[in-house]
Amino acid sequence: VTRTVPAAFQETGTFVADETSDIAPMVPGRVIATPVNVGDFVKHGQIVCELDHRDAQLRLDQARAALDQATAGVRQSQSRIGFSGQGTFDPALMPETVAARASLESAQALARQAAADAKRYENLVASGDVSRSAFERARTQQETAEAQANAARQQYEATLNAARQSWGAVENSQASLEGMRAQLAQAEKGLADTTIHAPFDGFITARPVADGEFVAFANKIATIVRMGTMKLQLQTPEQLAARGKLGMTVLARVAAYPDRDFTGKITAVNPSVDPNSRVFILEAQFPNPTGELRPGMFATARVLLPGGETAVFVPRNAVVRDKTTDS
C-alpha cells in the first residue's frame, strides 16, 4: 500500500553546550584554593578559584590611607578660606575680602568728601571769602584722601586675588582627592579579582590548576559549560541549502539512547558553505533539563520538512532476508 509520511532529510552532527567558557584570572597570582572539581555544578557567582590576596590587600590599605590623607588636605585647604564645602564658593565673600572692600568704600567716601570740600574752597577763594592757604590745605586733604582710596583699591584687589589663589589650592586638593578615590577603586578591584567566580550556572568540565600553582593572565583556571539547552551542529551538504529553514523540527538520536528521539528546532543557518567539504552548518537547539545530552555526543538527526511524501509499505512477512548475502 502507499501512505503519506513526513518528508525529511537525514544528517549527522555533534552536540555542543549552549555556552562554554574558559575561565581565566584578571590578575596573576598563586592559587591558594580550588573549591570545585570536574563534574561539579556551580551557580552564577560561585567561587571557582582563589589567588593569594595579601599583596592586593596591602595595596588596598595603602590606597585607603592615601585617600584619608587627601580628604584631610581638602578640609584643611577649605578651612583656610572659611569654606564649609556647601554651596558655591565666592572669593568676594571671604572675611578678608569683605574687610578690604569695606576699607575701600570708606576711603572712596572720604575722597569724595575731600574733593567736595576742595571744590567749595576753590569757589570761596574766587569770591574772597577764604584765604588762599585754606584752599591749599583743602586740596592737600583731597590728594591725601584720593591716595588713600587708591591704596585701599589696590589692597582690595590683592586680597581678592589671594582669595582666588586660595580657592585654586582647594580645587587642586579636590582633584588630588578624586585621584585617590580612583586609586582606591582600582585597589578594591585588584583585591576582588583575586577571587574568580563562575560567570553563569553550569558544570565544570576541566580544572587544570591546583593549590600552590602560579597562574598568569592567559592561564585557564577552569572550563564551565551550560547544558540546560544543547546545540546540535549538523554538517549539511550544499545541495540541501534551500531546504533547511529556521524553526524546522529536528529529531535526533544518540548512541547512549538508541531508541529515543530528542526533539529540537533549527535556530541558525550558517550562510557560508565550506569550499573544501562543500557543506554548511545547520544548528538546532534541544531542551536538556535533565542533562541526558552531553557536549561532544555524536547524533544522527532527521530534519522534518513541511508537507509529506508518498511511501510504499509491504507486510513484514513479505520481506525475506537472505543470510548468504546479508540482504
Disulfide bonds with the S-S distance in Angstrom:
none
